[in-house]
Amino acid sequence: MCFFSRFCKRRRANFKVFLASKICTLHKTHCKNLCYHLHMNHTRLDQLSDGIFAIVMTILVFDIKIPVYLAQLGEMTNAELWTEIQGLLPSFLTYLLTFSLLFTYWKAHHFFNSVYAKNIDAKLTNINGLFFMFVSLVPFSASLLGHFSTNELAISIFGIHIVLIGLCLYWMRGYVLFSPHIQNPEISEHEIKGSTIRTVVPMLFALIAIPLSFYSTTFSLTLFTLAVIFNLFPSSTRIIDKIIK
């Protein structure tokens, strides 16, 4: 065999090895990307979401409790007991506000991850993790608001918390609707606009309520309440849509 033939044979062998290594690398990369983008399960995320929301919404009621010193006083008249119960009114109203707020977050999370998203990838899972972290802190900010409902700092902390949760929800919504890695059912423009309004309006109300608290805490608390009421009624998005037009 001449030198040229041996050279050609060696080149063909080297090319086959090179081609095989490239195919192997591409196959591994494809499998890795496939696992990253597709191999997530709706059921596990739904179970985690339901569990976290159930625990957080239950913990809220623990902040409504009769002070320990009342049990040590022994007998109390009806008037005295009623006076003490009235003292719990801020905590009870905060419970109603925060429970309703969490309920609207749970509904939005369900639609974004279980209705609008046909598959779950790792990035969407990470966004959910950040969202759940902020949700689990709600009992803290709600307790501050319940005990110090006339304090501007307590109202500001609660408002900032609402904004952070809303930003996570908005990020989640945008990724679900516009990421090339997430498959969606047929979603109308009206539904997309409605989800945008329901996500953004509570954040706007909270952003207004924070500086407003230094003028009137009552107006700030009213804005928080209106934000919750807005998301509880389906017709509210149509009203905002008409105002925008």
C-alpha positions as CSV (number, residue, x, y, z in Angstrom):
1,M,0.0,0.0,0.0
2,C,1.4,3.4,-1.0
3,F,1.9,6.3,1.3
4,F,-1.1,8.2,-0.2
5,S,-3.4,5.3,0.4
6,R,-2.3,4.9,4.0
7,F,-2.8,8.7,4.5
8,C,-6.3,8.6,3.1
9,K,-7.3,5.6,5.2
10,R,-5.9,7.3,8.4
11,R,-7.8,10.5,7.6
12,R,-11.1,8.5,7.0
13,A,-10.6,6.8,10.4
14,N,-9.9,10.0,12.2
15,F,-13.0,11.6,10.5
16,K,-15.2,8.7,11.7
17,V,-14.0,9.1,15.3
18,F,-14.5,12.9,15.1
19,L,-18.0,12.4,13.7
20,A,-19.0,9.8,16.3
21,S,-17.8,12.1,19.1
22,K,-19.8,15.0,17.7
23,I,-22.9,12.9,17.4
24,C,-22.5,11.7,21.0
25,T,-22.0,15.2,22.2
26,L,-25.1,16.5,20.4
27,H,-27.1,13.6,21.7
28,K,-26.1,14.3,25.3
29,T,-26.9,18.0,24.9
30,H,-30.2,17.2,23.3
31,C,-31.1,14.9,26.2
32,K,-30.0,17.4,28.7
33,N,-32.1,20.1,27.2
34,L,-35.0,17.8,26.8
35,C,-34.8,16.9,30.5
36,Y,-34.4,20.6,31.4
37,H,-37.4,21.8,29.4
38,L,-39.9,18.9,29.4
39,H,-39.3,16.4,32.2
40,M,-41.3,18.2,34.9
41,N,-44.6,17.1,36.3
42,H,-47.6,19.3,36.9
43,T,-48.8,17.1,39.7
44,R,-45.8,17.7,42.0
45,L,-45.9,21.5,41.4
46,D,-49.7,21.6,42.1
47,Q,-49.3,19.6,45.3
48,L,-46.5,21.8,46.5
49,S,-48.6,24.9,45.7
50,D,-51.8,23.6,47.4
51,G,-49.8,22.5,50.5
52,I,-48.0,25.9,50.9
53,F,-51.1,27.9,50.4
54,A,-53.1,25.7,52.8
55,I,-50.5,26.0,55.5
56,V,-50.0,29.8,55.1
57,M,-53.7,30.5,55.0
58,T,-54.2,28.4,58.2
59,I,-51.3,30.0,60.1
60,L,-53.0,33.4,59.6
61,V,-55.8,32.6,62.1
62,F,-53.2,31.8,64.8
63,D,-52.6,35.5,65.2
64,I,-56.2,36.1,66.4
65,K,-56.0,35.0,70.1
66,I,-57.1,36.2,73.4
67,P,-54.3,37.7,75.5
68,V,-52.9,35.3,78.2
69,Y,-53.5,37.8,81.0
70,L,-57.2,37.7,80.5
71,A,-57.3,34.0,81.5
72,Q,-55.5,34.9,84.7
73,L,-58.1,37.5,85.7
74,G,-60.7,34.9,86.4
75,E,-64.3,36.1,86.1
76,M,-65.1,39.0,83.7
77,T,-68.2,40.8,82.9
78,N,-69.8,40.7,79.5
79,A,-68.9,44.3,78.9
80,E,-65.2,43.7,79.8
81,L,-65.0,40.7,77.6
82,W,-66.6,42.6,74.7
83,T,-64.1,45.4,75.1
84,E,-61.3,42.9,74.8
85,I,-62.8,41.3,71.8
86,Q,-63.1,44.7,70.1
87,G,-59.4,45.1,70.7
88,L,-58.9,42.1,68.4
89,L,-60.8,43.8,65.5
90,P,-57.6,45.0,63.7
91,S,-56.2,41.5,63.7
92,F,-59.5,40.0,62.5
93,L,-59.8,42.5,59.7
94,T,-56.2,41.9,58.7
95,Y,-57.0,38.1,58.6
96,L,-59.9,38.7,56.3
97,L,-57.9,40.9,54.0
98,T,-54.8,38.6,53.8
99,F,-56.8,35.4,53.5
100,S,-58.7,36.9,50.5
101,L,-55.5,38.2,49.0
102,L,-53.9,34.7,49.3
103,F,-57.0,33.2,47.7
104,T,-56.6,35.5,44.7
105,Y,-52.9,34.6,44.4
106,W,-53.8,30.9,44.6
107,K,-56.3,31.3,41.8
108,A,-53.9,33.2,39.6
109,H,-51.1,30.6,40.2
110,H,-53.5,27.8,39.3
111,F,-54.4,29.4,36.0
112,F,-50.9,30.3,35.0
113,N,-49.3,26.9,35.8
114,S,-52.1,24.4,35.5
115,V,-54.4,25.9,32.8
116,Y,-52.1,28.1,30.6
117,A,-49.0,25.9,30.8
118,K,-49.1,22.5,29.2
119,N,-45.6,21.6,30.4
120,I,-43.3,22.7,33.2
121,D,-39.6,23.3,32.8
122,A,-36.8,24.1,35.3
123,K,-36.9,27.9,34.9
124,L,-40.7,28.0,35.6
125,T,-40.1,25.8,38.6
126,N,-37.5,28.2,39.9
127,I,-39.9,31.1,39.4
128,N,-42.4,29.2,41.4
129,G,-39.9,28.6,44.2
130,L,-39.3,32.4,44.5
131,F,-43.1,33.0,44.5
132,F,-43.7,30.4,47.2
133,M,-40.9,32.0,49.3
134,F,-42.6,35.3,49.3
135,V,-46.0,33.7,49.9
136,S,-44.8,31.9,53.0
137,L,-43.7,35.3,54.5
138,V,-47.3,36.6,54.4
139,P,-48.1,35.7,58.0
140,F,-45.2,37.9,59.1
141,S,-46.3,41.0,57.2
142,A,-49.9,40.3,58.0
143,S,-49.1,40.1,61.8
144,L,-47.3,43.4,61.6
145,L,-50.3,45.0,59.9
146,G,-52.7,43.5,62.4
147,H,-50.8,44.7,65.5
148,F,-49.7,48.1,64.1
149,S,-52.4,49.0,61.6
150,T,-52.0,52.7,62.2
151,N,-48.2,52.6,61.8
152,E,-46.8,53.8,58.4
153,L,-43.8,51.4,58.5
154,A,-46.1,48.3,59.0
155,I,-48.3,49.4,56.2
156,S,-45.2,50.0,53.9
157,I,-43.8,46.6,54.7
158,F,-47.1,45.0,53.9
159,G,-47.4,47.0,50.6
160,I,-43.8,46.1,49.5
161,H,-44.6,42.5,50.2
162,I,-47.7,42.7,47.9
163,V,-45.6,44.3,45.2
164,L,-42.9,41.6,45.4
165,I,-45.4,38.8,45.2
166,G,-47.1,40.6,42.3
167,L,-43.8,40.9,40.4
168,C,-43.1,37.2,40.8
169,L,-46.6,36.5,39.5
170,Y,-46.2,38.8,36.6
171,W,-42.8,37.2,35.7
172,M,-44.4,33.8,35.9
173,R,-47.3,34.9,33.7
174,G,-44.9,36.3,31.1
175,Y,-42.8,33.2,31.0
176,V,-45.8,30.9,30.7
177,L,-47.4,32.9,27.9
178,F,-44.3,33.9,25.8
179,S,-41.5,31.4,26.5
180,P,-40.8,29.1,23.5
181,H,-40.2,26.2,26.0
182,I,-43.8,26.3,27.4
183,Q,-46.7,25.0,25.3
184,N,-50.0,26.8,25.7
185,P,-53.6,26.0,24.7
186,E,-55.5,28.5,22.6
187,I,-55.6,31.7,24.7
188,S,-57.5,34.8,23.4
189,E,-56.2,38.3,23.5
190,H,-59.1,39.1,25.9
191,E,-57.9,36.5,28.3
192,I,-54.3,37.7,28.1
193,K,-55.3,41.3,28.7
194,G,-57.5,40.2,31.6
195,S,-54.7,38.3,33.3
196,T,-52.4,41.4,32.9
197,I,-54.9,43.7,34.5
198,R,-55.6,41.3,37.4
199,T,-51.8,40.9,38.1
200,V,-50.9,44.6,37.7
201,V,-53.7,46.4,39.4
202,P,-53.1,45.1,43.0
203,M,-49.4,46.1,42.6
204,L,-50.4,49.6,41.5
205,F,-52.8,49.9,44.5
206,A,-50.0,48.8,46.8
207,L,-47.5,51.2,45.3
208,I,-50.0,54.1,45.8
209,A,-50.9,52.9,49.4
210,I,-47.2,53.0,50.6
211,P,-46.6,56.8,50.3
212,L,-50.3,57.5,51.0
213,S,-49.9,55.9,54.5
214,F,-47.8,58.9,55.6
215,Y,-50.9,61.0,54.9
216,S,-53.7,58.7,55.9
217,T,-53.3,55.1,57.1
218,T,-57.1,54.7,56.6
219,F,-56.9,55.5,52.9
220,S,-54.0,53.1,52.5
221,L,-55.9,50.2,54.1
222,T,-58.9,51.0,51.9
223,L,-56.7,50.7,48.8
224,F,-55.5,47.3,50.0
225,T,-59.1,46.2,50.4
226,L,-60.1,47.5,47.0
227,A,-57.2,45.6,45.4
228,V,-58.6,42.4,46.9
229,I,-62.2,43.2,46.0
230,F,-61.1,44.0,42.4
231,N,-59.7,40.5,41.9
232,L,-62.7,38.7,43.5
233,F,-65.2,40.0,41.0
234,P,-65.0,38.9,37.4
235,S,-66.6,42.1,36.0
236,S,-63.8,44.3,37.4
237,T,-61.5,43.6,34.5
238,R,-64.2,44.8,32.0
239,I,-64.5,48.1,33.9
240,I,-60.7,48.7,33.7
241,D,-60.7,47.7,30.0
242,K,-63.4,50.3,29.3
243,I,-61.4,53.0,31.2
244,I,-58.3,52.1,29.2
245,K,-60.2,52.3,25.9
